[in-house]
């Protein structure tokens, strides 16, 4: 099957690309197609995140395994598109360059039959110019996270009452 995605830069201005790619391709193939269609050089790390309908970030699918054997991670080159995207699961978040935080909303727009005379992946449509710098992000805590209890009498300069061994290093 053929997947048609709209990849939208998370910014004030409308900047997006429409891409066709085969459902059995990997997320790494989609990653490379996004890089090419937006003009990135591909020298920075990236990850996909499975998203719900409200664009909440879920499970990470990473470009590289950086866990050093301490955990399991799904990798782009081992994950096919049809294993994470379907008619009911249509949204992914793509983050490129974790210092600049280029963030893209990736949405499956259509599942279709491929044209046997076409080569895929295929860039269908381009709208808007990529800005010279990544759009600023405003990170806000959830309302529930704001109700944490803090010890107002805690003195950060009082080392005598801390409960760790003096020879800890």
C-alpha positions in Angstrom: 0.0 0.0 0.0 1.0 3.6 -0.5 0.9 6.1 2.4 0.4 9.8 1.8 1.7 12.0 4.6 1.5 15.7 5.3 4.6 16.8 7.3 4.0 20.1 9.0 6.6 22.3 10.7 5.3 23.1 14.2 5.5 26.9 13.6 3.3 30.0 13.3 3.7 30.1 9.5 2.4 27.3 7.3 5.3 25.2 6.2 4.6 21.7 5.1 5.4 18.9 2.6 3.2 16.2 1.2 5.0 12.9 0.7 4.1 9.5 -0.8 6.0 6.5 0.5 5.3 2.8 0.5 3.8 1.3 3.7 6.5 -1.4 4.0 9.3 1.3 4.0 11.0 2.0 7.4 10.8 5.1 9.5 14.4 5.6 8.5 13.2 5.9 4.9 10.6 8.5 6.0 13.3 10.3 8.0 15.5 10.5 4.9 12.6 11.7 2.8 11.7 14.4 5.3 15.4 15.6 5.4 15.5 15.9 1.6 12.2 17.5 1.2 12.9 20.2 3.8 16.6 20.7 2.8 18.3 19.4 5.9 21.9 18.0 5.6 21.2 15.0 7.8 24.1 15.6 10.2 21.9 15.8 13.4 20.1 13.1 15.3 16.4 12.6 15.1 13.5 10.6 16.5 9.9 9.8 15.8 7.3 9.7 18.5 4.0 7.9 18.3 1.3 10.5 18.9 -2.4 10.5 19.9 -5.1 12.6 18.3 -4.2 15.6 20.5 -0.5 15.4 19.4 0.7 14.2 22.8 4.2 12.6 22.5 4.2 8.9 23.1 6.7 6.1 22.5 10.0 7.1 21.0 11.4 5.4 17.9 15.1 6.5 17.7 17.6 6.9 15.0 20.3 5.2 17.1 20.4 3.1 20.2 22.1 5.3 22.8 20.9 3.3 25.8 24.3 1.5 26.1 22.5 -1.8 26.8 20.5 -0.4 29.7 17.2 -0.7 28.0 15.4 -1.6 24.8 14.6 1.0 22.2 12.8 0.8 18.9 15.0 1.9 16.0 13.9 3.7 12.8 15.7 1.3 10.5 14.0 -1.7 12.1 10.5 -0.2 12.2 8.2 -0.3 9.2 5.7 2.4 8.6 2.8 -0.1 8.6 3.8 -1.3 12.1 3.2 2.2 13.6 0.8 3.9 11.3 -2.7 2.8 10.3 -6.2 4.1 9.6 -6.7 4.4 13.4 -3.2 5.5 14.3 -2.4 8.4 11.9 -0.1 10.8 13.8 3.6 10.9 14.5 5.8 13.6 15.9 9.3 14.0 14.2 12.1 15.9 16.0 15.3 16.7 14.1 18.3 18.2 15.8 17.8 18.0 19.6 19.6 21.3 20.2 17.5 23.3 17.8 14.4 21.1 18.2 13.0 21.2 14.7 9.6 19.7 15.4 7.2 18.3 12.7 3.7 17.0 12.9 3.4 13.9 10.6 -0.1 12.9 9.7 -1.2 10.1 7.5 -3.6 11.7 5.0 -4.5 8.8 2.8 -3.8 5.1 2.1 -3.9 4.4 -1.6 -2.8 1.9 -4.3 0.7 2.7 -5.7 1.1 3.7 -9.3 3.4 1.0 -10.9 5.0 3.7 -13.1 6.0 5.9 -10.2 9.1 5.8 -8.1 8.6 6.1 -4.3 9.2 8.0 -2.0 7.7 10.9 -3.9 7.5 14.5 -3.0 3.9 15.6 -4.0 3.6 19.2 -2.8 5.7 21.9 -1.2 4.2 24.8 0.7 6.2 27.5 2.5 9.9 28.1 3.2 11.8 26.6 6.1 12.9 29.5 8.4 16.6 29.9 9.0 16.3 28.8 12.6 13.9 26.4 14.4 10.8 28.0 15.8 10.9 28.8 19.5 9.2 26.3 21.7 7.2 27.2 24.8 7.4 24.3 27.2 4.7 24.3 29.8 3.9 21.9 32.6 0.6 20.2 32.8 -1.8 21.6 35.3 -1.4 18.5 37.5 2.3 18.9 37.6 2.0 22.4 39.1 0.6 21.1 42.3 3.8 19.5 43.6 4.6 19.9 47.2 7.8 21.7 48.0 9.6 22.2 51.3 9.7 26.0 51.7 12.1 25.7 54.6 14.8 23.8 52.6 18.1 25.6 52.6 20.2 24.7 49.5 23.4 26.0 51.2 23.0 23.9 54.3 25.1 20.8 53.6 25.3 19.5 57.3 21.9 17.9 57.2 22.2 16.1 53.9 21.9 12.3 54.1 24.8 11.1 52.0 28.2 9.8 52.9 31.0 12.4 53.2 33.3 10.4 51.0 30.8 9.9 48.2 33.3 10.7 45.4 
